Amino acid sequence: MTSQTLNITETLIAQLQTLPPEQQQMVVNFVEFLAQKNAQSQLSQNRKKRRVAGLHEGMGCISDDFNEPLPDEFWMGE
């Protein structure tokens, strides 16, 4: 741990000790929430890294008239 981390930890502990037990429990709950949120974020980032190109190759198609202009009925809502 760095000295800055120790200073923050010591400050948090000192502040926590001044709170009544109910509020201390609220702080514990919040810290657990943040830890869970961080774990989910890490898991999400890891999933994004595992993408594999070409898994759905040949499963899509583009019609022959893809680049043709759309008819006026499309734009006018008829």
NUTORDO-119572 format. One line per 8 residues: their letters; for each residue x, y negated, z of N, C-alpha, C. Coordinates in pm, whole numbers, m for minus. Atoms other than C-alpha are relative to their C-alpha. Example, Ala and Ser with C-alpha at 12.3 -4.5 7.8 and 13.67 -1.06 7.14 Angstrom:
BEGIN
AS	89 119 0 1230 450 780 90 m120 0; m82 119 m6 1367 106 714 m77 m109 73
! end
This chain:
BEGIN
MTSQTLNI	83 119 0 0 0 0 88 m125 0; m73 126 1 115 m348 m72 m38 m81 123; 29 84 m116 127 m616 195 m133 m72 m16; 128 66 23 m169 m790 31 m116 95 30; 103 m99 m27 m374 m469 48 m16 22 150; 6 m16 m145 m283 m423 414 m68 m120 65; 58 120 m56 m380 m782 486 m152 1 m20; 144 m7 27 m721 m736 320 m64 107 88
TETLIAQL	54 m108 m81 m774 m405 501 m10 m42 146; 2 46 m138 m681 m555 836 m108 m105 22; 104 102 m11 m909 m852 774 m138 63 1; 129 m68 4 m1198 m625 681 m29 74 130; 19 m74 m125 m1148 m408 988 m32 m96 114; 25 98 m106 m1133 m712 1215 m141 m58 m12; 135 53 20 m1450 m856 1062 m106 106 31; 95 m109 m22 m1626 m518 1074 m21 25 149
QTLPPEQQ	9 m25 m143 m1550 m479 1444 m84 m105 72; 80 106 m64 m1734 m805 1520 m149 20 m24; 141 m21 35 m2060 m675 1369 m65 102 92; 72 m103 m76 m2329 m483 1555 m4 130 m81; m3 m130 69 m2355 m109 1472 m91 9 m122; 92 m7 114 m2656 m156 1240 63 m65 m123; m64 69 112 m2466 m404 1025 126 72 m45; m115 m82 39 m2155 m186 1033 m46 112 m92
QMVVNFVE	53 m107 84 m2368 94 888 m37 m53 m137; 33 61 129 m2491 m142 617 127 m18 m84; m128 18 71 m2128 m217 525 48 135 m52; m41 m135 42 m2049 157 514 m83 44 m120; 88 m37 111 m2351 214 288 40 m73 m128; m39 79 116 m2241 m66 57 132 49 m59; m129 m51 48 m1885 66 36 m19 134 m71; 28 m128 65 m2018 413 m47 m66 m23 m136
FLAQKNAQ	64 34 126 m2239 257 m316 104 m44 m103; m105 48 91 m1938 78 m468 90 114 m47; m85 m115 36 m1730 398 m459 m71 89 m102; 77 m82 94 m2007 592 m634 m11 m68 m136; 9 75 124 m2051 319 m894 133 4 m75; m133 m6 61 m1675 317 m959 26 139 m58; m19 m137 49 m1670 697 m994 m80 22 m128; 82 m15 120 m1955 684 m1246 60 m76 m117
SQLSQNRK	m64 79 105 m1775 412 m1440 121 73 m56; m117 m76 44 m1458 620 m1452 m42 119 m85; 49 m116 75 m1655 924 m1570 m49 m43 m137; 51 52 128 m1825 717 m1839 115 m35 m93; m115 36 83 m1490 584 m1962 71 125 m50; m63 m125 41 m1348 937 m1971 m79 68 m111; 83 m60 104 m1643 1057 m2178 21 m71 m133; m19 77 122 m1589 778 m2428 132 38 m68
KRRVAGLH	m130 m34 56 m1229 887 m2476 0 137 m68; 2 m135 53 m1330 1243 m2568 m74 13 m132; 71 m7 128 m1501 1155 m2896 86 69 m105; m70 m74 104 m1411 1379 m3186 m62 m36 m134; 49 37 132 m1441 1260 m3545 m35 124 m81; 35 m107 91 m1614 1480 m3801 m92 107 54; 87 m103 m56 m1848 1669 m3570 m130 17 m77; 126 m6 73 m2152 1586 m3784 21 m21 m150
EGMGCISD	m31 17 141 m1986 1587 m4122 m101 74 m88; 94 m59 94 m2232 1650 m4405 m144 4 49; 135 m7 m55 m2539 1609 m4184 m86 m121 m39; 75 117 42 m2640 1268 m4319 2 m14 m150; m1 24 143 m2729 1150 m4664 m47 m142 m29; 40 132 45 m2774 821 m4847 m71 18 m133; 76 m17 124 m3040 798 m5114 69 m70 m115; m63 55 120 m2939 718 m5471 m34 m147 m20
DFNEPLPD	40 140 19 m3129 388 m5460 33 m89 121; m37 72 m122 m2962 267 m5139 31 m148 m26; m41 138 29 m2820 m48 m5300 m101 m78 m84; 101 68 80 m3133 m132 m5501 m74 m102 87; 76 99 m78 m3326 m445 m5395 m134 58 46; 128 m45 m52 m3633 m388 m5182 m113 m71 m74; 111 62 72 m3971 m456 m5345 m59 m117 80; 63 116 m64 m4161 m778 m5271 m100 42 107
EFWMGE	99 m48 m98 m4427 m576 m5086 66 21 137; m71 m21 m126 m4167 m490 m4825 16 m131 76; m27 127 m63 m4082 m853 m4754 m128 m75 37; 124 73 m25 m4443 m976 m4765 m94 78 94; 79 m78 m92 m4578 m701 m4542 m129 53 m58; 123 m50 66 m4832 m575 m4793 m3 151 0
! end
